[in-house]
Amino acid sequence: EDLRYFTHLWDSHKFTTLRQQTDGGFIPMLLSRSLRNANPELTEELADAIGRGMRDKIVDRHVGLDVGVSRIFSTSNKEFLRDLLVEEDILSESQADALVNLLHFKPEGVPSRAKKRLKFDLNYEMTYDGKRIAVKDLMNRDAEQVFNSYVNQMSGRIAFAQKGITSDADFKKQMQLIKAEGDELGDDGLKQAEKDILKFEVMYDMILGRPPKTIQNPSSDANRIARLLMDYNFIRVMNQVGFAQVAELGNAVSIDGIRGLIRVIPEFKSMLKRTANGDLEDPVARDLEAFAGIGVDRRIHQAMNRYDAHDIYVEGRGDFIDRVGLAAQPLKRITADISGMAPVTAGLERAAGRIAVQSLTDLAFGIKSINFKKIGRGTKEQDIAKRMESLGLNPDMSQRVFQQIRQNAVTSPSVFFKSRKIRRINLDAWDDVDARDAFVLAVSRWTRQSIQQNDVGNLNIHMTSTMGKILSQFRTFMLVSYSKQFLHNIKRNDFAAYSAMMYSSFFAGLSYTAQMHANAIGREDKEEFLRERLSPVEIGKAAFQRSSYASLFPALIDTGMPFFGEDPLFSYGRTTGLATGLISGIPSVQLIDTGYKAVQGVSRALLNDEYQVSAAQGRAFKSLVPYQNAVGIKNVMNKMFEDLPESAKVD
């Protein structure tokens, strides 16, 4: 009803700063009087208790009221509100009963972020040492950050509601059921239940765009610096990663074989090119973008959307860490573009999505793809049915989807094959909404299985903590590919699965060869470099290492090789230039090692006439420079450092 109202996030940093600048009772009094101004029926005793509880909890939680305690200002369930007030130590049991009896609200039937809150007079202000301080001075009112938080939380709420978890109360009940089941199984069962509950809580927080429990204090300087370190590593070494992603073209090809790829090649230009109004030229890609979100990552991951969800609650301080973090975001965007990561991913996703749509269209018109053929017994119809079920399409829903395709899709005769080529899928015209949703889900699952995307459910719980992110940086794809690519294809055990492995290795070998030729430009030892790097053995090793199904096998092998007195087997394969071992290949570990070598080389050369900067120390120094691994920049820097002597000792 207040058209000037702007939604907000409570900012724990502002609470902490103001508490340091005022006496202990100022913030609770400010909040209490603001509450009473907006809620005349509230007693002074209750308002004071809420003000004190809010101050303590917001500061204690580190990341703002909206990650937990805000539920006392949003829920319309009286029983849950009372329990929450007591559980969070905001009010005593008697005070909670008194407050609940004052609030005669009706259940609104919407998620908490969409409900009316217990009101504050946001413009209420008090004076301290001559300075006027308003309630809104304790809030984050940056429109972009607040909106991003709102979208994260509401999309998560909607998704959970579709699975039957419509509120925090429902979530809490599920945890209680898990614990009760564990209790019945004894001590071992209880321990397992506690582990499952922790995973459940982490998943719940991350889907709702909140800091997971595995990150103790996201607002601490240590955590903020750790995130800056990871950003720096990204800018420093990820500038050729597009070469590695080419291997995923093999997975796209496996959906419908080489002929499937041939049929979408004429549309590649229109899938990548946008017209003057920003729309894709290809109608099928346009529908996939609108309904399935395929190929939109670069558009939604703008530099302005600066941080992970938990960072929304800890930025805005204006300190050095904030300023550096803000400056790093466009630099990361540049890395994503010049490395080829963003454009290659978008192109592969759209190609895979279009091939998947074409395959389903062929099935709808009775043209069965040979790529569904099973290795072993079973009819082709059984193989197709099983494959459809793996995409979420049971026999009944498959027929409904096929019927909608026949009714609404626009096709034309294929130039090269005896089939119909999809021109438009016209998803907005489908009258069977459930069939459309099932079709979109199937294409999305097919595409994101082929052109791998990680989600919350793919990650090990330890990978969600700050230390876990540091240790697994740039390796989450490989970790997840073990189940999403390797085990998945072994389980499928059909022609498409094994062809995906074959094509992935083939395109990985091609991309490795192209990368080595690009990196050799400008080198004095170009012929020797190419002879060493492009031998059949090295190409074969790189083809395996970069394939989507190789997972951590190369890293495990190279970690064990030194124990047998051998050099790493896959030393040339990583596009980042990092070592392949599990420990030495961690970007932050490599940064410390190379940083030490670089500083040592420079200091020795300056302070001791008997020493000079060697080629190895020069390479270490070069690896610290942002974009040093980018094609072009890498070539120039190689030229700059090629005359350095092999020995640091002056002869």
N, C-alpha and C positions, 0 to 999 in steps of 0.2 A: 504493500500500500504506500510505501515511501519511494517515490520515483527517483530520489537522490541516493537511495541506499546502494552501497557497493559491497559485495561479499568480500570476506577477508580471511586471512590466516593469522593466528596469534604467533608472534615472533619471540622465541625464547631468548634470543640474543638481546633484543631490546628490553626484555624483562630483566635480564641479568645486568645489563648496563645501567638501567634506571635504578635497580636495587643498590648498586654500588655508589650511585650519586645521591641517594636519598636515605632516610632512615627506614628501618624495617617495616614500619606501619603505613608508609605512604601508598604503596601499590595496592594493598588490600583495601584501604580506605577509598582510593580512587575507583576501584572496581565495584565496591559495595555501593557507593553513592550513585554510580552510573546505573547499576542494576535497579536500585530503588526508584530512580527517576523514571526508568522505562517500565517498571513493574510496581505500581503503587501498593498492590496487595501484599508485597513481600515485606516481611518484618525486618527490622534492623539487625536482629540477632542472626537470622538466616543469611541475609545479604553479606554481613561481615564474615560469616563462616565460609561462604562460597568464595569471597574475595581472597581470604587467606589460603584456602585450598587450591584455588587456581594458581596463585603465585607460586606456591611450593611445587605443584605438579608440573607446571610449564617449565620451570627452571630445572626440575629434576629430570624431566623427559628429554630435555636438550633440543628436541626437534618440534616444539610447538604443540599447542593444544589439539589441533585437528587430527593428530595421529592417535588419539585415544580419548582423552577426557572431554573432548568436544561433544561426545555423545550425550552428555548431560544437558546440552542445549539443543538437542535435535530429536531425541526419541519421543515417541508418543505412547510408549508402553510403560505404564506407571510402575508395574512390578519390576521391570528391568531397570527403570530409572532409579528406583529406591535402592536396589541391590548395587547398582553401579556407584551411586554416591557413597555408599558405605565401603564398598570394595576399594574404591580409589582414595579413601581416607579424606574425602571432601567434607562430609558431614557425619555426625554420629547417627545411630539408628533412630533416635527420637527426633533429631533435626530433619532427617530424611523423610520420616513419616509426616512431619509438619509441612514440609515443602510440597510433597506429593499431594497432600490434601488441599493445598492452595491452588494447584494447577488443574483446572477442569477442562482439559483438552480432549478432543475427540481423535481417535486413531485416523490418520490420514491415508494409510495404505500406500505410502511411497517411501523410497530409500531415505536414510537419515539426511544425506546431503541435499535432498530436495524438500525437506520439511522446514517449517518455521521454527526458529530457535527461541529460547528464553532471551528476551530482548536486552540489549545494552543501549544506553544513550551514548553513542559513539562520540558525540561532540562535547560531552561533559568534560570539563577541565578543572584542574586545581593548580594553585601556585605553590612553588617550593623554591626558596631562596631567590624570589623575584622572577622565576621562570615559570611560564604557564605550560602545563603538561596535560594533554587530552588523552582519553582512552584510545583513540585511533593512533596515537603515537606508539602504542605497544603492538601494532599490527603491521603485517606485510600487506601493503595495498597496491603492489605492482600488478597491473592488470594481466599481464602475460603469465606471470608465475601463478597467480591465483586461478586463472582460467585453465592452465595446464594441469594444475592439481585437481581442479573440479572435474575435468574431462577424464583424467586417470581414474579418479575414485568412482565416478558415476558409471563409466564403461565397465569397470570391475564389478560394481554392485549389480549391474544388469546381467552380466555374465554369470555371477554366482546365483542370482535369483532364478535364472533359467535352469540351474541344477538343484534348486530347492533350498538354497541358503539365502534367505531374503533379508537377513539382518544379522547384526553382531550377536544377538541373542541366539539365533539359530546356529551360528558358528560355535558359540560357547557350548551349546547343547551337544553338538557333534563331538567336541573334545571330551566332554564328560562321558559320552557313550564309549569313546575309545578307551578312556581311562578305566571305566567300569569293566569293560571286556578284558582289559589287561589284568585287573585285580583278580578276576575269576581264574586266570591262568597261573597265578602265583608270582613269585619274584621275577622270574624270567619274562613272564608275560607283561608285568608292570614296567620293566625296563624297556621292552620293545614298544609298549604303548607310549612311554615318555618320548622315545625317539620319533615315533610317528606323529605325536602331537607337535613336537618342535618343527618337523617338516611341514606339517599342516599350517602352523602359524606363519612360518616363513613364506610359504606359497600364498597364503591369504594376504599377508602384508604386501608382497610384491605385486600381486594382481591388482590390488587396490592403490598402488602407487605410493606405498608407505615404506619407510625404512625397515628392513627385516630385522628380526631379533638377533641375528648373527652379527650385526653391526652395533656394537654397544653404544657408541656415542658419535653419530655422523657429524656432529658440529665441532668435534675436537680438531685442533689444528693438525694433529697427527693424521687423522683420517682425510682431512681436506688436502694436506700436502701429498698424501699417498695417491689421491685421485689426480693431482697435478702431475705427479711422477708418471702415472700411466698415460696421461695425455701426451706428455713429452715423449715417452717411448713410442707412442703411435705416430707422432709427427716425424720422429727420428728414423724409424726403420721400416715403416709400412708403405713405402712409396713405390713398390713394384708388385704389390700383392695381387694386382689384376691378372698377372701372368698365371698365378696359381689357380685363380678362379676359372680359367678357361677349361680346366679339367671337368668342371661340372657340365659342360656342354655334352659330355658323354652321357650323363644321366638324362638330359633332355632328349637326346637322340634315341635313347632306349625306350622311351614311351611308345613310339610308333616306328622305330627303325629309321634308316637313312631316308626312306621315302617321306616319312613325316617331316623331317627337317627340310627336304627339298620343297615340300608343298608350302612351307611358311617363308622360304627365302624371299619370294617376291614381295611379301608384306614387311620384311625387316625394316626397310626404310621408313615406311609409314608408321611402324610400331615405335620407332625411335624418335621420329621427327614430330614436333608439335607445330600446329598451324599458328597463325597470328593471334588467335584468341586463347591459345594455351591448351587446346584439346588435341588429343591424339587423332591422327588421321585414320588409323585402322579401327573400324567399328567394333570388332571383336575385342581388341586390346582395350578399347574405351570401356566396354561393358565389364571386362575383367577388373579394370582399375576401379570402377565405380562400385561394383558389387562384392568383389573379393579382395580388393586392396593389393592386387598383384602388380609389382613394378613401381610402387609409390614411395619406397623407402627414402630415396633421395629428396623427394618433395616434402615429406613430413619431418625429416631430420634436418631442419634448417639450423643455421648457426645461432639463431635467436633462441631456439629451444635448447638452452645451454647445458643442462645437467641431467643426471639421472633423477628419478623421482625423489630420492631422499635428499638431494641437494637443494630442492625447492625450499626446504625448511631451514637451510643453514647459510644461504647466500645473502647478499644485500648488505654486508657489513661495510663495504667500501675499503677494506684493508688490502694489504699487498696480495694476499692469497686470492682474494676476490678479483682484483684487477688482472692478475696473471691468468687466472682461470677464464675470465671473460675474453682476454686476448687470444687464448689458445683455441677457442671454438672455431673461428673462421679458418685458422691454420689447419685444424683437423679436417675441415670441409675441403680445403685445397688438397690435402693428402688423399682424401677419398676420391677426388676427381683425377688428379695427375697420376695416381697409381693405377687407375682403371677400375678400381673396386666398385665405385658407384655406377658408372655406365655399363660395365660388364654385367654386374648383378641385375640391373634393370633389364638389359637386353636378354639375358638368359631366362629370367623369370617370365618375361612376356612371351618369349619363344616357347618355353615349356608349357605355359598356360594355354597358348594357342594350339600346340600339338595335342594337349590333353583334351581340349574342346573338340578338335577335329576327330580324335579317336572316339569320343563319345558320340559324335555325330555319325561316324561310320557305323557304329553299333546300332544307333537308332534307325538307320536306313538299311540295316541288314548286311553291312559290309564288315565282316569280322577281321580284326587285325591278327596277323600271324604271331605278333609279339606276346600274345596271351598263351601261346602254346606251352604246355607243361612238360617238364623234363621227367618223364615217367608215365604212369598210367593215368587215365582220365580223359573224358571227351573234351572237345574244345568248348562246348557249351558249359560244362562244369567248371572248366578253368576260368572262363569269362565271368561266370556267376561268383566264383570265389574271389576273383580280382575286384569285382564291383563291391562285394561285401567289405573288402579291406579298405575301400574308399568311403564306406558308410552308406552304400546303396544296396539294400536288400532286394530280392527279386521283385517284390511289389513296387517299391519305390523306383527301382531301375526302369520298370515299364512306364511309370508315370512321368519320369524324366524324359524317356525316349519319346513319349507321346507329345510332350510339350516342345521338344526339339523339332519333331516333324511338323507341328502346327505353326511354330513361330520362326524357326531358323530360315535364313535365306542362303541358298547354296547355288553353285554353278558347276558345270562339268569340269573335271580336272583335265588339264592339258596333257599330263604325263601318265595318269593312272585311271583305271576304271572305277572311279568313285566320284562323290560329290564334294566339292571344296566349300568349306564354310566361309560365308561372306559376312553375315550378320547373325548374331544369336538372339538379339532382341529380348533381353531378359526383362525389361520393363513391361513387356506385353504378355508375359506369362500369367495366366489366370490361376494356376495351381501354385500358390505361394510356397507351400511346403515342398513341392517338387523343385521349385527354384532354389530354395534354401539348401536342399540336399545336393543339388547340382553344384552350387557355388562352393559348398563344403568339400565336395569330392574333387573339384578342380583345384581348390586351394590346397588340400591335403596332397594331391598328386604333385602339384607344382613345388610345394615347399619340402616335400620329401626328395624330389629330384634336385632342385636348387636349394640346398639345405639352409634352413633358418632355425636358429635355436630359440626355444621359449623356456619359460620358468620350469616346466615339467621335465625338460631335458637335463637340467643342471643338477649336479651333486650339491647337497646343502652346504658343504664346506666351500664351494666356489662362490657363494653369495656373500661371504665375509670379506672385509677389506684385504686381509692377508691372502685369502683364497683367490681373490681376483688378481692380486699381484703375482702369485705363483702360477696361475693358469692363464695369464694374459697371452693372447694370440694363440692359445691352444684349446680354447673351448670348442672350436669347430672340430678339431681332431678328436677330442674326448667324446663329443656327442656323436660323431660319425661312426664310432664303434657299434653303437646300437642302431642308429638311424640309417646307416648305409650298409656296413658289413654284416651285422647279424640279421638285419631286415632282408637283405638280398639272399642270404643263406636260407632263411626261413621260407621265402617265396619259392626258391628252387625252380624258377621257370626261365624261359629263354630271355625275357626282358631283364631279369635280375643279373644274369651272367653277361649279357651284352652290355649292361650298364658298367660293369667292372671293366670289360674289355675296352669300350669306347672311352671311359674315363682315363684309363692308362694311356690310350693312344693320344688323346688331346693333351694330356699332361706332358707327354714327351714332346709334342709339337711346341707347346708353350715354353718349355724349358729350352729347347733349341733356339727359339726366337729370342728369348731373354738373354741367352749367352752371346748371341750375335750382337744384340743391342749394347750389352755391357763391354764388348770387345772394341767398340768404336773408339779410336784415339789412342789405344794402347800400343806401345812400342813392341811389346811381345805378343801381338795379336794372334799370329799364327800358332805360336806355342800354347797360348791360352786356349784357343779354340780346339787345338789338337788334344789337349788334356781334358777339357770340359765336355767335348762332344764325341768322345769315343763311344762305341756302342754300349759298353758296360755302364758308363756314366749316364747316358741317356736312359738306359733301362732302369737304373736305380732311381733316377729322378722321376721317371714315369710312374713307378710304383709308389714312391714317397708322396707325390703330389696327387695321386688318385684319391677320389673321395672315400674309398673304402679302406685305405691303408691305416687310418686312425693313428694310434700311438705306437704301432709296431716298429717303425723306423727309429723313433726316439728310444724305445726300450732296447733295441739292438745296439744303438750307438752308446747308450749308457753303460752297457755291459762289455763292450769291446775293449776298453782300456784294461779291464781286469785280466784279459788274456794277452796283453801286450800288443794289441792291434790298434791301428788308427780308426777313427769313425768311418763307417761304411757309407753313410749318406751325407757327407760333409758339404756337398755343393747344392743340395736340393732345396733348401729353404729360401724363399724369395726375399725374406727379411735380412738375410746375411747372418742371422743368429746361429749359434751352435745347435746341433741336433740333440744333444744330451738332455735328459730331463731337468738337471740342475743348471748346467752351464747355458742351456737355451732359454732360461728365464730372462726376459728383457732387463729387469732391474738388477739381476746378478751380473749380467754382461755389462751393464752400464757402470756398475761399481768397479768391475775389473778393468775395463777399458779406460775409465776415468782415471783410475790410479796409474795405469801405464802412461797415459798422456801427460798427466801432471808430473810424474816422475821423470819422464824424458825431457820435458821443458826445463824443469828446475835443475836437473843435472847439467844440461847444456849451458845454462846461464851461470851456474855457480862453480863448475869444475871444467877447466880447459881440456881435461883428458877425455871428456865425454861429449857426444853429439846426439842429436835426435836421430834415431834409427828409422828404417822403413816400417818396422812393426809398431813403433811408438807413433809414427806419423799416421798409420792406419787407425790406431786407437783414437788419436785426436780427431781424425776425420769422422769417425763413427759417432762422435758427440754432436755433430752439426745437424740441425734440422734439415730435412729433405736431402741429406747426403746420399741416400740410396735411390733417389729418383733418376730415371733415365735422362741423360743430358748433364745434370748436375754431377752425377757419379762419374761420368766420363771426364768432365773438366777437372774434378778433384783428383782423379787418378793421375791425370797428366801433371797436376801441380806437385804431387808427392812422389812421382816415379823416380826422381833423381836422388832420393834419400839413400844413404848407405845401409847395407844390411846389418852392420855391427854398430852398436852404440859406443864402443871403445875407439878412440882416435888412434890410428896406427902411428 
